[in-house]
């Protein structure tokens, strides 16, 4: 048994079929560290409160707002506003398309880092 990480076989197969390097599956919008961090934070959740994501990613309200707006514009996240008691709240969630893009991006990073066919 080896201690080396395994490469996503699906990503390798897809790259081989295309005849291209896995970098072609990277989503340029996710090359920004904060946007990637936001999407990664949302991936295991149905939705998250804005403040939770802000604190987890360690950015200011304005930075998070700007990055979420960019992700929302391309349809990868959904923003919902509401109230809890008298306090306004904002929830952020990945859309189905956002999840697919994130998984493809991760698979491409793994294929690049750990070797591609």
N, CA, C and O atoms as a printed pandas DataFrame, in Angstrom:
     atom_number atom_name residue_name chain_id  residue_number  x_coord  y_coord  z_coord
0              1         N          UNK        A               1    0.841   -1.177    0.000
1              2        CA          UNK        A               1    0.000    0.000    0.000
2              3         C          UNK        A               1    0.884    1.238    0.000
3              4         O          UNK        A               1    1.904    1.266    0.689
4              5         N          UNK        A               2    0.513    2.255   -0.758
5              6        CA          UNK        A               2    1.293    3.471   -0.880
6              7         C          UNK        A               2    0.649    4.605   -0.100
7              8         O          UNK        A               2   -0.567    4.632    0.089
8              9         N          UNK        A               3    1.487    5.550    0.355
9             10        CA          UNK        A               3    0.982    6.714    1.085
10            11         C          UNK        A               3    0.726    7.890    0.158
11            12         O          UNK        A               3    0.301    8.953    0.613
12            13         N          UNK        A               4    0.976    7.720   -1.128
13            14        CA          UNK        A               4    0.779    8.806   -2.070
14            15         C          UNK        A               4   -0.704    9.028   -2.315
15            16         O          UNK        A               4   -1.475    8.071   -2.390
16            17         N          UNK        A               5   -1.111   10.311   -2.442
17            18        CA          UNK        A               5   -2.520   10.591   -2.732
18            19         C          UNK        A               5   -2.919   10.022   -4.080
19            20         O          UNK        A               5   -2.101    9.920   -4.995
20            21         N          UNK        A               6   -4.169    9.658   -4.188
21            22        CA          UNK        A               6   -4.668    9.149   -5.458
22            23         C          UNK        A               6   -5.242   10.284   -6.287
23            24         O          UNK        A               6   -5.756   11.269   -5.757
24            25         N          UNK        A               7   -5.146   10.128   -7.571
25            26        CA          UNK        A               7   -5.678   11.117   -8.496
26            27         C          UNK        A               7   -7.084   10.705   -8.881
27            28         O          UNK        A               7   -7.358    9.519   -9.061
28            29         N          UNK        A               8   -7.961   11.657   -9.005
29            30        CA          UNK        A               8   -9.332   11.398   -9.413
30            31         C          UNK        A               8   -9.312   10.750  -10.797
31            32         O          UNK        A               8   -8.961   11.393  -11.786
32            33         N          UNK        A               9   -9.689    9.485  -10.859
33            34        CA          UNK        A               9   -9.657    8.741  -12.123
34            35         C          UNK        A               9  -10.563    9.383  -13.161
35            36         O          UNK        A               9  -10.239    9.392  -14.348
36            37         N          UNK        A              10  -11.693    9.919  -12.724
37            38        CA          UNK        A              10  -12.613   10.583  -13.656
38            39         C          UNK        A              10  -11.976   11.790  -14.309
39            40         O          UNK        A              10  -12.168   12.027  -15.502
40            41         N          UNK        A              11  -11.220   12.559  -13.538
41            42        CA          UNK        A              11  -10.545   13.737  -14.093
42            43         C          UNK        A              11   -9.480   13.313  -15.089
43            44         O          UNK        A              11   -9.309   13.941  -16.134
44            45         N          UNK        A              12   -8.763   12.238  -14.759
45            46        CA          UNK        A              12   -7.746   11.743  -15.686
46            47         C          UNK        A              12   -8.386   11.262  -16.981
47            48         O          UNK        A              12   -7.897   11.562  -18.070
48            49         N          UNK        A              13   -9.473   10.521  -16.862
49            50        CA          UNK        A              13  -10.173   10.017  -18.053
50            51         C          UNK        A              13  -10.677   11.157  -18.921
51            52         O          UNK        A              13  -10.514   11.143  -20.141
52            53         N          UNK        A              14  -11.297   12.153  -18.276
53            54        CA          UNK        A              14  -11.832   13.289  -19.029
54            55         C          UNK        A              14  -10.720   14.021  -19.763
55            56         O          UNK        A              14  -10.881   14.392  -20.926
56            57         N          UNK        A              15   -9.585   14.233  -19.089
57            58        CA          UNK        A              15   -8.463   14.921  -19.724
58            59         C          UNK        A              15   -7.913   14.092  -20.886
59            60         O          UNK        A              15   -7.558   14.637  -21.931
60            61         N          UNK        A              16   -7.846   12.785  -20.699
61            62        CA          UNK        A              16   -7.334   11.913  -21.754
62            63         C          UNK        A              16   -8.260   11.936  -22.970
63            64         O          UNK        A              16   -7.789   11.981  -24.107
64            65         N          UNK        A              17   -9.554   11.905  -22.740
65            66        CA          UNK        A              17  -10.519   11.932  -23.842
66            67         C          UNK        A              17  -10.429   13.238  -24.620
67            68         O          UNK        A              17  -10.517   13.257  -25.847
68            69         N          UNK        A              18  -10.251   14.333  -23.875
69            70        CA          UNK        A              18  -10.120   15.634  -24.530
70            71         C          UNK        A              18   -8.764   15.771  -25.193
71            72         O          UNK        A              18   -8.586   16.562  -26.120
72            73         N          UNK        A              19   -7.807   14.988  -24.704
73            74        CA          UNK        A              19   -6.459   15.111  -25.226
74            75         C          UNK        A              19   -5.769   16.345  -24.698
75            76         O          UNK        A              19   -4.794   16.811  -25.287
76            77         N          UNK        A              20   -6.258   16.883  -23.596
77            78        CA          UNK        A              20   -5.689   18.111  -23.072
78            79         C          UNK        A              20   -5.232   17.991  -21.638
79            80         O          UNK        A              20   -5.491   17.007  -20.946
80            81         N          UNK        A              21   -4.569   18.994  -21.238
81            82        CA          UNK        A              21   -4.067   19.089  -19.872
82            83         C          UNK        A              21   -5.224   19.388  -18.919
83            84         O          UNK        A              21   -6.159   20.096  -19.292
84            85         N          UNK        A              22   -5.173   18.859  -17.695
85            86        CA          UNK        A              22   -6.272   19.088  -16.749
86            87         C          UNK        A              22   -6.506   20.563  -16.424
87            88         O          UNK        A              22   -7.588   20.919  -15.955
88            89         N          UNK        A              23   -5.526   21.419  -16.660
89            90        CA          UNK        A              23   -5.713   22.850  -16.356
90            91         C          UNK        A              23   -6.880   23.445  -17.132
91            92         O          UNK        A              23   -7.427   24.475  -16.737
92            93         N          UNK        A              24   -7.264   22.808  -18.226
93            94        CA          UNK        A              24   -8.374   23.321  -19.014
94            95         C          UNK        A              24   -9.711   23.163  -18.281
95            96         O          UNK        A              24  -10.709   23.770  -18.667
96            97         N          UNK        A              25   -9.724   22.350  -17.229
97            98        CA          UNK        A              25  -10.933   22.189  -16.425
98            99         C          UNK        A              25  -10.984   23.139  -15.234
99           100         O          UNK        A              25  -11.954   23.132  -14.475
100          101         N          UNK        A              26   -9.946   23.954  -15.066
101          102        CA          UNK        A              26   -9.972   24.936  -13.989
102          103         C          UNK        A              26  -10.957   26.046  -14.334
103          104         O          UNK        A              26  -11.054   26.475  -15.484
104          105         N          UNK        A              27  -11.683   26.501  -13.322
105          106        CA          UNK        A              27  -12.604   27.619  -13.500
106          107         C          UNK        A              27  -11.847   28.898  -13.162
107          108         O          UNK        A              27  -11.521   29.112  -11.994
108          109         N          UNK        A              28  -11.556   29.753  -14.133
109          110        CA          UNK        A              28  -10.765   30.954  -13.868
110          111         C          UNK        A              28  -11.297   31.800  -12.705
111          112         O          UNK        A              28  -10.517   32.399  -11.966
112          113         N          UNK        A              29  -12.602   31.846  -12.547
113          114        CA          UNK        A              29  -13.179   32.637  -11.457
114          115         C          UNK        A              29  -12.763   32.087  -10.095
115          116         O          UNK        A              29  -12.701   32.835   -9.119
116          117         N          UNK        A              30  -12.477   30.792  -10.019
117          118        CA          UNK        A              30  -12.082   30.190   -8.749
118          119         C          UNK        A              30  -10.573   30.259   -8.516
119          120         O          UNK        A              30  -10.079   29.727   -7.522
120          121         N          UNK        A              31   -9.846   30.900   -9.407
121          122        CA          UNK        A              31   -8.416   31.084   -9.187
122          123         C          UNK        A              31   -8.139   32.137   -8.124
123          124         O          UNK        A              31   -7.026   32.209   -7.601
124          125         N          UNK        A              32   -9.130   32.950   -7.800
125          126        CA          UNK        A              32   -8.993   33.924   -6.718
126          127         C          UNK        A              32   -9.147   33.186   -5.387
127          128         O          UNK        A              32  -10.156   32.514   -5.171
128          129         N          UNK        A              33   -8.169   33.302   -4.499
129          130        CA          UNK        A              33   -8.208   32.549   -3.247
130          131         C          UNK        A              33   -9.469   32.763   -2.402
131          132         O          UNK        A              33   -9.972   31.812   -1.804
132          133         N          UNK        A              34   -9.976   33.973   -2.344
133          134        CA          UNK        A              34  -11.172   34.210   -1.522
134          135         C          UNK        A              34  -12.383   33.528   -2.142
135          136         O          UNK        A              34  -13.172   32.909   -1.428
136          137         N          UNK        A              35  -12.542   33.629   -3.450
137          138        CA          UNK        A              35  -13.694   32.969   -4.089
138          139         C          UNK        A              35  -13.618   31.458   -3.928
139          140         O          UNK        A              35  -14.631   30.815   -3.653
140          141         N          UNK        A              36  -12.432   30.882   -4.096
141          142        CA          UNK        A              36  -12.275   29.450   -3.892
142          143         C          UNK        A              36  -12.596   29.084   -2.439
143          144         O          UNK        A              36  -13.249   28.072   -2.186
144          145         N          UNK        A              37  -12.145   29.890   -1.501
145          146        CA          UNK        A              37  -12.420   29.640   -0.087
146          147         C          UNK        A              37  -13.908   29.704    0.223
147          148         O          UNK        A              37  -14.413   28.900    1.006
148          149         N          UNK        A              38  -14.610   30.647   -0.380
149          150        CA          UNK        A              38  -16.055   30.780   -0.170
150          151         C          UNK        A              38  -16.776   29.543   -0.705
151          152         O          UNK        A              38  -17.618   28.968   -0.015
152          153         N          UNK        A              39  -16.456   29.142   -1.904
153          154        CA          UNK        A              39  -17.105   27.983   -2.511
154          155         C          UNK        A              39  -16.780   26.713   -1.712
155          156         O          UNK        A              39  -17.650   25.868   -1.499
156          157         N          UNK        A              40  -15.533   26.588   -1.275
157          158        CA          UNK        A              40  -15.144   25.426   -0.468
158          159         C          UNK        A              40  -15.895   25.411    0.861
159          160         O          UNK        A              40  -16.277   24.345    1.344
160          161         N          UNK        A              41  -16.108   26.571    1.450
161          162        CA          UNK        A              41  -16.848   26.656    2.708
162          163         C          UNK        A              41  -18.305   26.260    2.514
163          164         O          UNK        A              41  -18.905   25.645    3.396
164          165         N          UNK        A              42  -18.873   26.603    1.377
165          166        CA          UNK        A              42  -20.286   26.313    1.112
166          167         C          UNK        A              42  -20.517   24.883    0.637
167          168         O          UNK        A              42  -21.620   24.358    0.792
168          169         N          UNK        A              43  -19.509   24.246    0.065
169          170        CA          UNK        A              43  -19.677   22.932   -0.557
170          171         C          UNK        A              43  -20.307   21.872    0.350
171          172         O          UNK        A              43  -21.187   21.143   -0.109
172          173         N          UNK        A              44  -19.902   21.756    1.599
173          174        CA          UNK        A              44  -20.507   20.695    2.423
174          175         C          UNK        A              44  -21.844   21.083    3.057
175          176         O          UNK        A              44  -22.443   20.281    3.773
176          177         N          UNK        A              45  -22.313   22.296    2.800
177          178        CA          UNK        A              45  -23.505   22.813    3.473
178          179         C          UNK        A              45  -24.655   23.045    2.501
179          180         O          UNK        A              45  -24.443   23.241    1.304
180          181         N          UNK        A              46  -25.877   23.019    3.031
181          182        CA          UNK        A              46  -27.033   23.415    2.223
182          183         C          UNK        A              46  -27.043   24.917    2.036
183          184         O          UNK        A              46  -27.289   25.420    0.940
184          185         N          UNK        A              47  -26.767   25.637    3.133
185          186        CA          UNK        A              47  -26.668   27.091    3.093
186          187         C          UNK        A              47  -25.890   27.534    4.316
187          188         O          UNK        A              47  -25.765   26.789    5.289
188          189         N          UNK        A              48  -25.370   28.743    4.263
189          190        CA          UNK        A              48  -24.623   29.283    5.393
190          191         C          UNK        A              48  -24.944   30.757    5.548
191          192         O          UNK        A              48  -25.175   31.467    4.569
192          193         N          UNK        A              49  -24.956   31.199    6.777
193          194        CA          UNK        A              49  -25.187   32.611    7.053
194          195         C          UNK        A              49  -23.941   33.403    6.644
195          196         O          UNK        A              49  -22.810   32.944    6.804
196          197         N          UNK        A              50  -24.179   34.583    6.120
197          198        CA          UNK        A              50  -23.115   35.459    5.637
198          199         C          UNK        A              50  -22.006   35.617    6.680
199          200         O          UNK        A              50  -20.825   35.474    6.363
200          201         N          UNK        A              51  -22.386   35.908    7.909
201          202        CA          UNK        A              51  -21.398   36.127    8.973
202          203         C          UNK        A              51  -20.547   34.893    9.245
203          204         O          UNK        A              51  -19.357   35.009    9.538
204          205         N          UNK        A              52  -21.151   33.718    9.148
205          206        CA          UNK        A              52  -20.412   32.470    9.340
206          207         C          UNK        A              52  -19.331   32.322    8.270
207          208         O          UNK        A              52  -18.182   32.003    8.575
208          209         N          UNK        A              53  -19.713   32.556    7.011
209          210        CA          UNK        A              53  -18.753   32.439    5.906
210          211         C          UNK        A              53  -17.671   33.507    6.042
211          212         O          UNK        A              53  -16.490   33.220    5.843
212          213         N          UNK        A              54  -18.060   34.722    6.376
213          214        CA          UNK        A              54  -17.096   35.822    6.558
214          215         C          UNK        A              54  -16.038   35.441    7.589
215          216         O          UNK        A              54  -14.841   35.610    7.356
216          217         N          UNK        A              55  -16.491   34.926    8.728
217          218        CA          UNK        A              55  -15.560   34.559    9.795
218          219         C          UNK        A              55  -14.701   33.356    9.414
219          220         O          UNK        A              55  -13.509   33.321    9.721
220          221         N          UNK        A              56  -15.292   32.382    8.754
221          222        CA          UNK        A              56  -14.562   31.186    8.345
222          223         C          UNK        A              56  -13.458   31.524    7.341
223          224         O          UNK        A              56  -12.343   31.012    7.432
224          225         N          UNK        A              57  -13.784   32.384    6.395
225          226        CA          UNK        A              57  -12.844   32.748    5.333
226          227         C          UNK        A              57  -11.891   33.864    5.790
227          228         O          UNK        A              57  -10.871   34.124    5.152
228          229         N          UNK        A              58  -12.239   34.511    6.896
229          230        CA          UNK        A              58  -11.410   35.568    7.484
230          231         C          UNK        A              58  -11.241   36.769    6.561
231          232         O          UNK        A              58  -10.126   37.185    6.247
232          233         N          UNK        A              59  -12.381   37.313    6.136
233          234        CA          UNK        A              59  -12.387   38.529    5.326
234          235         C          UNK        A              59  -13.398   39.504    5.915
235          236         O          UNK        A              59  -14.177   39.147    6.800
236          237         N          UNK        A              60  -13.380   40.724    5.424
237          238        CA          UNK        A              60  -14.339   41.734    5.873
238          239         C          UNK        A              60  -15.681   41.533    5.166
239          240         O          UNK        A              60  -15.772   40.801    4.180
240          241         N          UNK        A              61  -16.713   42.191    5.683
241          242        CA          UNK        A              61  -18.034   42.146    5.048
242          243         C          UNK        A              61  -17.953   42.593    3.590
243          244         O          UNK        A              61  -18.525   41.956    2.705
244          245         N          UNK        A              62  -17.240   43.694    3.348
245          246        CA          UNK        A              62  -17.194   44.234    1.986
246          247         C          UNK        A              62  -16.460   43.313    1.028
247          248         O          UNK        A              62  -16.870   43.168   -0.124
248          249         N          UNK        A              63  -15.387   42.689    1.481
249          250        CA          UNK        A              63  -14.656   41.755    0.609
250          251         C          UNK        A              63  -15.538   40.553    0.283
251          252         O          UNK        A              63  -15.633   40.143   -0.873
252          253         N          UNK        A              64  -16.185   39.989    1.307
253          254        CA          UNK        A              64  -17.056   38.838    1.061
254          255         C          UNK        A              64  -18.206   39.211    0.143
255          256         O          UNK        A              64  -18.545   38.461   -0.773
256          257         N          UNK        A              65  -18.799   40.355    0.384
257          258        CA          UNK        A              65  -19.922   40.802   -0.442
258          259         C          UNK        A              65  -19.519   40.907   -1.911
259          260         O          UNK        A              65  -20.260   40.476   -2.795
260          261         N          UNK        A              66  -18.358   41.474   -2.167
261          262        CA          UNK        A              66  -17.882   41.637   -3.546
262          263         C          UNK        A              66  -17.638   40.278   -4.207
263          264         O          UNK        A              66  -18.005   40.071   -5.364
264          265         N          UNK        A              67  -17.024   39.362   -3.474
265          266        CA          UNK        A              67  -16.715   38.050   -4.038
266          267         C          UNK        A              67  -17.976   37.218   -4.260
267          268         O          UNK        A              67  -18.100   36.519   -5.266
268          269         N          UNK        A              68  -18.908   37.298   -3.315
269          270        CA          UNK        A              68  -20.180   36.583   -3.469
270          271         C          UNK        A              68  -20.951   37.141   -4.656
271          272         O          UNK        A              68  -21.577   36.382   -5.396
272          273         N          UNK        A              69  -20.916   38.451   -4.849
273          274        CA          UNK        A              69  -21.607   39.065   -5.990
274          275         C          UNK        A              69  -21.049   38.532   -7.311
275          276         O          UNK        A              69  -21.806   38.281   -8.248
276          277         N          UNK        A              70  -19.740   38.361   -7.385
277          278        CA          UNK        A              70  -19.127   37.827   -8.610
278          279         C          UNK        A              70  -19.581   36.389   -8.851
279          280         O          UNK        A              70  -19.863   36.010   -9.987
280          281         N          UNK        A              71  -19.652   35.588   -7.787
281          282        CA          UNK        A              71  -20.098   34.201   -7.913
282          283         C          UNK        A              71  -21.586   34.121   -8.230
283          284         O          UNK        A              71  -22.021   33.237   -8.968
284          285         N          UNK        A              72  -22.359   35.034   -7.677
285          286        CA          UNK        A              72  -23.800   35.068   -7.949
286          287         C          UNK        A              72  -24.066   35.477   -9.397
287          288         O          UNK        A              72  -24.982   34.960  -10.037
288          289         N          UNK        A              73  -23.275   36.389   -9.898
289          290        CA          UNK        A              73  -23.454   36.875  -11.272
290          291         C          UNK        A              73  -23.324   35.759  -12.306
291          292         O          UNK        A              73  -24.011   35.781  -13.327
292          293         N          UNK        A              74  -22.449   34.783  -12.051
293          294        CA          UNK        A              74  -22.279   33.678  -12.996
294          295         C          UNK        A              74  -23.186   32.495  -12.658
295          296         O          UNK        A              74  -23.173   31.479  -13.353
296          297         N          UNK        A              75  -23.971   32.629  -11.591
297          298        CA          UNK        A              75  -24.945   31.599  -11.257
298          299         C          UNK        A              75  -24.420   30.464  -10.399
299          300         O          UNK        A              75  -25.038   29.400  -10.343
300          301         N          UNK        A              76  -23.290   30.666   -9.728
301          302        CA          UNK        A              76  -22.710   29.601   -8.919
302          303         C          UNK        A              76  -23.139   29.642   -7.468
303          304         O          UNK        A              76  -23.051   28.633   -6.768
304          305         N          UNK        A              77  -23.606   30.796   -7.003
305          306        CA          UNK        A              77  -24.148   30.887   -5.651
306          307         C          UNK        A              77  -25.489   31.600   -5.694
307          308         O          UNK        A              77  -25.782   32.374   -6.605
308          309         N          UNK        A              78  -26.282   31.316   -4.691
309          310        CA          UNK        A              78  -27.574   31.980   -4.530
310          311         C          UNK        A              78  -27.532   32.717   -3.197
311          312         O          UNK        A              78  -27.041   32.191   -2.198
312          313         N          UNK        A              79  -28.050   33.931   -3.197
313          314        CA          UNK        A              79  -28.102   34.745   -1.990
314          315         C          UNK        A              79  -29.559   34.960   -1.624
315          316         O          UNK        A              79  -30.362   35.394   -2.450
316          317         N          UNK        A              80  -29.891   34.654   -0.381
317          318        CA          UNK        A              80  -31.258   34.869    0.117
318          319         C          UNK        A              80  -31.206   35.738    1.351
319          320         O          UNK        A              80  -30.372   35.545    2.236
320          321         N          UNK        A              81  -32.103   36.690    1.395
321          322        CA          UNK        A              81  -32.170   37.598    2.540
322          323         C          UNK        A              81  -33.456   37.350    3.305
323          324         O          UNK        A              81  -34.494   37.029    2.725
324          325         N          UNK        A              82  -33.367   37.502    4.598
325          326        CA          UNK        A              82  -34.536   37.308    5.449
326          327         C          UNK        A              82  -34.276   37.905    6.814
327          328         O          UNK        A              82  -33.381   38.731    6.995
328          329         N          UNK        A              83  -35.069   37.472    7.760
329          330        CA          UNK        A              83  -34.942   37.981    9.122
330          331         C          UNK        A              83  -34.985   36.823   10.098
331          332         O          UNK        A              83  -35.668   35.822    9.881
332          333         N          UNK        A              84  -34.247   36.983   11.167
333          334        CA          UNK        A              84  -34.338   36.102   12.311
334          335         C          UNK        A              84  -34.717   37.023   13.461
335          336         O          UNK        A              84  -33.903   37.803   13.955
336          337         N          UNK        A              85  -35.977   36.910   13.872
337          338        CA          UNK        A              85  -36.487   37.887   14.826
338          339         C          UNK        A              85  -36.534   39.240   14.143
339          340         O          UNK        A              85  -37.122   39.383   13.071
340          341         N          UNK        A              86  -35.930   40.207   14.750
341          342        CA          UNK        A              86  -35.892   41.558   14.161
342          343         C          UNK        A              86  -34.615   41.821   13.377
343          344         O          UNK        A              86  -34.452   42.885   12.782
344          345         N          UNK        A              87  -33.727   40.863   13.379
345          346        CA          UNK        A              87  -32.422   41.076   12.744
346          347         C          UNK        A              87  -32.403   40.575   11.307
347          348         O          UNK        A              87  -32.826   39.454   11.025
348          349         N          UNK        A              88  -31.913   41.408   10.406
349          350        CA          UNK        A              88  -31.780   40.958    9.012
350          351         C          UNK        A              88  -30.656   39.929    8.898
351          352         O          UNK        A              88  -29.640   40.026    9.585
352          353         N          UNK        A              89  -30.850   38.956    8.033
353          354        CA          UNK        A              89  -29.853   37.911    7.806
354          355         C          UNK        A              89  -29.722   37.666    6.307
355          356         O          UNK        A              89  -30.662   37.853    5.535
356          357         N          UNK        A              90  -28.535   37.246    5.932
357          358        CA          UNK        A              90  -28.266   36.873    4.547
358          359         C          UNK        A              90  -27.687   35.468    4.556
359          360         O          UNK        A              90  -26.748   35.175    5.295
360          361         N          UNK        A              91  -28.264   34.594    3.716
361          362        CA          UNK        A              91  -27.782   33.231    3.581
362          363         C          UNK        A              91  -27.229   33.044    2.177
363          364         O          UNK        A              91  -27.749   33.590    1.204
364          365         N          UNK        A              92  -26.178   32.269    2.100
365          366        CA          UNK        A              92  -25.507   31.997    0.830
366          367         C          UNK        A              92  -25.500   30.483    0.628
367          368         O          UNK        A              92  -25.272   29.725    1.571
368          369         N          UNK        A              93  -25.750   30.053   -0.596
369          370        CA          UNK        A              93  -25.676   28.623   -0.902
370          371         C          UNK        A              93  -25.121   28.434   -2.305
371          372         O          UNK        A              93  -25.239   29.308   -3.163
372          373         N          UNK        A              94  -24.509   27.266   -2.520
373          374        CA          UNK        A              94  -24.055   26.916   -3.866
374          375         C          UNK        A              94  -25.249   26.459   -4.683
375          376         O          UNK        A              94  -26.135   25.777   -4.169
376          377         N          UNK        A              95  -25.274   26.828   -5.935
377          378        CA          UNK        A              95  -26.282   26.310   -6.855
378          379         C          UNK        A              95  -25.794   24.949   -7.352
379          380         O          UNK        A              95  -24.622   24.616   -7.179
380          381         N          UNK        A              96  -26.670   24.164   -7.962
381          382        CA          UNK        A              96  -26.208   22.897   -8.552
382          383         C          UNK        A              96  -25.057   23.110   -9.541
383          384         O          UNK        A              96  -24.099   22.337   -9.557
384          385         N          UNK        A              97  -25.153   24.147  -10.357
385          386        CA          UNK        A              97  -24.075   24.439  -11.308
386          387         C          UNK        A              97  -22.786   24.786  -10.567
387          388         O          UNK        A              97  -21.703   24.365  -10.972
388          389         N          UNK        A              98  -22.901   25.547   -9.491
389          390        CA          UNK        A              98  -21.734   25.906   -8.692
390          391         C          UNK        A              98  -21.040   24.692   -8.113
391          392         O          UNK        A              98  -19.812   24.638   -8.058
392          393         N          UNK        A              99  -21.830   23.709   -7.678
393          394        CA          UNK        A              99  -21.248   22.474   -7.137
394          395         C          UNK        A              99  -20.483   21.707   -8.214
395          396         O          UNK        A              99  -19.392   21.192   -7.967
396          397         N          UNK        A             100  -21.062   21.638   -9.402
397          398        CA          UNK        A             100  -20.407   20.929  -10.510
398          399         C          UNK        A             100  -19.090   21.619  -10.870
399          400         O          UNK        A             100  -18.066   20.961  -11.047
400          401         N          UNK        A             101  -19.124   22.928  -10.976
401          402        CA          UNK        A             101  -17.919   23.685  -11.331
402          403         C          UNK        A             101  -16.847   23.494  -10.262
403          404         O          UNK        A             101  -15.678   23.286  -10.587
404          405         N          UNK        A             102  -17.234   23.561   -8.999
405          406        CA          UNK        A             102  -16.287   23.384   -7.900
406          407         C          UNK        A             102  -15.661   21.983   -7.933
407          408         O          UNK        A             102  -14.445   21.844   -7.800
408          409         N          UNK        A             103  -16.480   20.958   -8.108
409          410        CA          UNK        A             103  -15.958   19.585   -8.153
410          411         C          UNK        A             103  -15.012   19.397   -9.339
411          412         O          UNK        A             103  -13.982   18.735   -9.210
412          413         N          UNK        A             104  -15.350   19.967  -10.480
413          414        CA          UNK        A             104  -14.479   19.872  -11.661
414          415         C          UNK        A             104  -13.156   20.594  -11.403
415          416         O          UNK        A             104  -12.088   20.104  -11.772
416          417         N          UNK        A             105  -13.240   21.753  -10.771
417          418        CA          UNK        A             105  -12.051   22.542  -10.449
418          419         C          UNK        A             105  -11.137   21.748   -9.505
419          420         O          UNK        A             105   -9.927   21.675   -9.720
420          421         N          UNK        A             106  -11.727   21.154   -8.463
421          422        CA          UNK        A             106  -10.946   20.354   -7.517
422          423         C          UNK        A             106  -10.305   19.153   -8.202
423          424         O          UNK        A             106   -9.138   18.845   -7.958
424          425         N          UNK        A             107  -11.057   18.482   -9.052
425          426        CA          UNK        A             107  -10.518   17.321   -9.765
426          427         C          UNK        A             107   -9.344   17.734  -10.644
427          428         O          UNK        A             107   -8.350   17.012  -10.731
428          429         N          UNK        A             108   -9.450   18.884  -11.291
429          430        CA          UNK        A             108   -8.354   19.367  -12.137
430          431         C          UNK        A             108   -7.129   19.701  -11.285
431          432         O          UNK        A             108   -6.005   19.386  -11.675
432          433         N          UNK        A             109   -7.330   20.330  -10.136
433          434        CA          UNK        A             109   -6.205   20.636   -9.250
434          435         C          UNK        A             109   -5.507   19.355   -8.781
435          436         O          UNK        A             109   -4.279   19.284   -8.733
436          437         N          UNK        A             110   -6.304   18.359   -8.441
437          438        CA          UNK        A             110   -5.724   17.077   -8.007
438          439         C          UNK        A             110   -4.926   16.433   -9.140
439          440         O          UNK        A             110   -3.820   15.937   -8.929
440          441         N          UNK        A             111   -5.497   16.449  -10.334
441          442        CA          UNK        A             111   -4.810   15.851  -11.492
442          443         C          UNK        A             111   -3.507   16.579  -11.787
443          444         O          UNK        A             111   -2.509   15.949  -12.137
444          445         N          UNK        A             112   -3.509   17.894  -11.649
445          446        CA          UNK        A             112   -2.288   18.670  -11.882
446          447         C          UNK        A             112   -1.257   18.367  -10.799
447          448         O          UNK        A             112   -0.085   18.127  -11.091
448          449         N          UNK        A             113   -1.706   18.380   -9.549
449          450        CA          UNK        A             113   -0.783   18.224   -8.425
450          451         C          UNK        A             113   -0.208   16.811   -8.316
451          452         O          UNK        A             113    0.962   16.637   -7.975
452          453         N          UNK        A             114   -1.026   15.817   -8.602
453          454        CA          UNK        A             114   -0.617   14.441   -8.356
454          455         C          UNK        A             114   -0.321   13.662   -9.633
455          456         O          UNK        A             114   -0.092   12.453   -9.590
456          457         N          UNK        A             115   -0.328   14.348  -10.756
457          458        CA          UNK        A             115    0.011   13.683  -12.009
458          459         C          UNK        A             115   -1.201   13.433  -12.863
459          460         O          UNK        A             115   -2.252   13.021  -12.372
460          461         N          UNK        A             116   -1.051   13.679  -14.122
461          462        CA          UNK        A             116   -2.136   13.435  -15.077
462          463         C          UNK        A             116   -1.635   12.456  -16.119
463          464         O          UNK        A             116   -0.430   12.251  -16.267
464          465         N          UNK        A             117   -2.560   11.858  -16.832
465          466        CA          UNK        A             117   -2.155   10.852  -17.831
466          467         C          UNK        A             117   -1.298   11.427  -18.929
467          468         O          UNK        A             117   -0.886   10.702  -19.835
